Amino acid sequence: MADKAVDGSKPIKGLVKDRILAEICATFDNDKHRMMDILLETQHHFRCIDAHSMEAIASLVGGSRIEVEGVVSFYAFFSHKPKGKIAIYLCDDIIDRQAGEKNIAKALKEELGIAFGETTTDGMFSLDSAPCIGMSDQAPAAMVNDVILANLTAENVRAYVRSLKSGVLPKDLCECLGDGNNANDNLRSMVRNNIQKSGKVLFCDVEDNKGLEKALALEPAAIIAQITASGLCGCGGAGFLTGQKWRFAADTADEERYVFCNADEGEPGTFKDRVLLTERPDLLIEGMTIAARAIGSENGLIYLRGEYVYLKQWLEHVLKQRQSQGLLGTDICGVKGFNFNIRIQLGAGAYICGEESALISSCEGLPGEPKTRPPFPAQQGYLGHPTIVNNVETFCHVARIMDQGAPWFHRMGTPKSHGTKLLSVCGDCEKPGIYELPFGISIAELMDMAGAQDVAAVQVGGPSGQLIGRNGFHRKICYEDLATGGSIMMFSTKRNILEIVECFLEFFVEESCGFCTPCRVGNVFLKERVGKIRAGHAVPADIEYLKELSNTIIKTSRCGLGQTSPNPVLSSLKNFPLIFSALVNESEDGLDTNFNIQNALEESRRLAKHRSYIYDPDFAEEE
Amino acid sequence: MTAKTLTLKIDGIDVEAKSGQTIMQAADDASIYIPRLCDVEGLRHQGSCRVCTVKVNGRTTSSCTQPAEDGMIVENETEEILNLRRDIVRMLFHEGNHLCPICEASGNCELQAMAYRLSITQPTKFPYLQPVRSLDASHPDIALDTNRCIRCGRCIRASQDMDGKGVFGYVGRGITRSVGVNGDNLAATNVAITDHAIAPETCPVGCIIRKGVGFVTPIGSREFDCSIIGENIEGKTDE
């Protein structure tokens, strides 16, 4: 036990550490299911979770070190090695890359004197990248501990680092607060809402708690009937009928049922839930409370993605306020026996936790792996109890439907997609931000509104959605045509389509949970082959290979991540065939294009410490 | 308990199933073999390798986790399904470092046997990832050569559920997901050579090695040198 020997020389430190770990675990009742909170606190306190801590936590909560290690190694914001007192995560999605992330990265590396993945020797700073932190309308952006820095430039990022070095706290970095509640004393963030278009449901004048009042006058079954009649579908992307999900949970016999809000929007390019959490937290909680009444639940949970930690205090404030107003807690609104409480569960950097059963796993203190279906979460979810998991936007809609009535909501949109949809628009347009529009809007109309000219491609639904070209701009955003959780990325004619595709595949490789073979391994192969095409080495057989491999991954993957991860490849092949045909050529010499002699020699060169007389053309010159 | 009997069709053959059985269990009972690597009798179903993928009423699913239902139409040995399985088995070869000619498990290896059953003699379709993986020989009786691990988790479940120990567990995510041990190395755990997790039938490949007994059965006389994987279920082997 190497750890103990080191600690032995400084026994007090070891004991102090153990005491602090014991306190942390005790805060969460030494409950194994609160592992996420225990680990978040431990990471926060010690900047890392080392083997000793894992061992100590395991014995405190009654588990094994390998179980704790399984959780620690799953989430991006937990680390074995110490991170800096100030941990910087630079957002690395395609939008940020196109907005000049490289220059920001260079400036950060120069100012801090470290590379990505490293911590400064004094332990002050660490530098990492994060897949998408939900700020694509104000890219490039970064997280500095629990503070968001948006609209970065090489100049201002250098100034920020210098201020931090001189002792300014991250929360004091922003001189100018954002709009709306971003400037609230409980939030104080520089993030901007950028609400470009308010619709009739969410971003209009909303009367507080009218939906809840009307719901409480109804029988629970009547609430579900009304939500079903409205045609409301889950707004996270999958589009399952909300009322039906609730029905399953209500009909499953159990003592306990749970209402979970999925605030883990991680699809690159989406940020609509962030704006709802900022501007409509009351509406969200109202919707959750209605759901609790409908299915018979006393416990709710908001799963807030780790990247939105800056919103935690704000949401806690709103929860407390509602509690004091009798809108949460016991005998809500004076209804005897209607008790409901909500707690916030913070995530720790894992896109897959946006999948409802993975979200539940995470809340149970496990790695964020999806669960086997059946059983479905609505029947057997959190700790085996019926659990409904709905998106932030879905719950907000619920409150409005209860107030305005199902027909009002049902009338909006298209025959199969009802109500409005929040779209997060970013990329090459003049007015990135939030657009609340009725279902059925065409991409062309949206481009017009957003002031997007010279657009070559629009990614609808994030990386797992579709890359649409000019011949598809007439297509409509709705379940009948192009379904989306809300992410809309616009790309001008100057952008490299294959760079976008490769970036998306990189994202899936990074975010696959690794549980099933096709998603874990297959995505790596997809990315490799798209890279080969980009490098100009591809032959026609590579296109067939990509199609076949995509088919295998889609058909055999266990959850939605793998079932959609080949979409960037398939939709770009379909909608941008000329880009591929320009780069793919028959091999003239008939040699295997998958074999690169230079790469193959690299390891031998390194080991032998000299170069190849035959394969290094300039060998003789250097002699 | 009187279990309700259900009837499903697998490749056109009527198969009876008891309520609560998975498609794979029903198939096993009917002497129809559905290929599998992560699923093994006696351990809880995991559904992670996806080799047992079948089509049910036109949709693909893992047969080791999907409950059998009355009237299901299951496709098992169609060319489409076989091709999906071939890709999965190839992925497992390409993901790790599988050098059959020098592997002690050759002939007993389920991955190798599965490749032969699916007519893969040379997995060359995908690029070899050639990962750098560790060898843990710290324990006096057991060694782990993780080059050959296919992340099936059979050792994890056997240790947890049969041995009541938890020697093994998954760590990491994505392509870096691997099987770790509960301690700095295997010697630091409470593993024993008598554990079910260490039994030869638990690890389908040659990752878990029992020291001192290698090559007791010479190559050529081993299980899959003499039979095709799945034949025991299909009832084709002589009792």
Contacts between the chains, C-beta under 8 A, distances in Angstrom:
chain1	res1	chain2	res2	distance
A	1	B	184	7.4
A	1	B	188	7.7
A	2	B	184	7.2
A	51	B	184	7.1
A	64	B	166	4.6
A	64	B	169	7.3
A	64	B	182	5.0
A	65	B	182	5.5
A	65	B	183	6.6
A	66	B	166	6.5
A	66	B	167	7.9
A	66	B	168	7.0
A	66	B	169	3.5
A	66	B	171	7.3
A	66	B	180	5.7
A	66	B	181	6.7
A	66	B	182	3.9
A	66	B	183	7.8
A	67	B	166	7.1
A	67	B	169	6.0
A	69	B	169	7.0
A	69	B	171	5.4
A	69	B	180	6.2
A	70	B	169	5.1
A	70	B	170	5.4
A	70	B	171	5.4
A	70	B	180	7.6
A	73	B	171	4.4
A	73	B	172	4.7
A	73	B	173	7.3
A	74	B	172	7.2
A	74	B	173	5.0
A	350	B	173	7.3
A	352	B	173	7.9
A	367	B	170	7.1
A	367	B	173	7.1
A	372	B	45	7.6
A	372	B	46	7.9
A	372	B	47	5.4
A	372	B	65	4.8
A	374	B	67	6.6
A	509	B	174	6.2
A	509	B	175	6.5
A	510	B	174	6.3
A	511	B	174	7.1
A	512	B	173	7.1
A	512	B	174	4.5
A	512	B	175	7.4
A	513	B	173	5.3
A	513	B	174	7.1
A	513	B	177	7.5
A	514	B	151	7.4
A	514	B	172	6.9
A	514	B	173	4.9
A	514	B	174	4.7
A	514	B	175	6.6
A	514	B	176	7.3
A	514	B	177	3.1
A	515	B	48	5.3
A	515	B	177	7.5
A	516	B	47	7.6
A	516	B	48	5.2
A	516	B	49	7.5
A	516	B	50	5.3
A	517	B	48	7.1
A	517	B	49	5.5
A	517	B	50	5.3
A	517	B	51	7.8
A	517	B	88	5.3
A	517	B	91	5.4
A	517	B	92	6.2
A	517	B	95	7.9
A	517	B	151	7.7
A	518	B	50	5.8
A	518	B	87	7.6
A	518	B	88	6.2
A	518	B	91	6.7
A	520	B	95	7.6
A	520	B	151	7.5
A	520	B	174	6.3
A	520	B	175	5.9
A	520	B	177	6.4
A	521	B	91	4.1
A	521	B	92	7.4
A	521	B	94	7.0
A	521	B	95	4.7
A	521	B	129	7.9
A	521	B	175	6.8
A	522	B	87	7.8
A	522	B	91	6.2
A	524	B	129	6.8
A	524	B	175	5.4
A	525	B	91	7.6
A	525	B	94	7.7
A	525	B	126	5.1
A	525	B	127	6.8
A	528	B	127	5.8
A	545	B	125	7.9
A	548	B	87	7.5
A	549	B	87	7.1
A	549	B	126	8.0
A	551	B	84	8.0
A	552	B	83	7.7
A	552	B	84	5.4
A	552	B	87	4.1
A	552	B	88	7.2
A	555	B	53	7.1
A	555	B	60	4.5
A	555	B	84	5.7
A	556	B	50	4.4
A	556	B	53	4.9
A	556	B	60	6.3
A	556	B	84	5.4
A	556	B	87	7.8
A	556	B	88	6.1
A	557	B	50	7.4
A	558	B	47	6.5
A	558	B	48	7.3
A	558	B	50	7.0
A	558	B	62	7.1
A	594	B	127	6.6
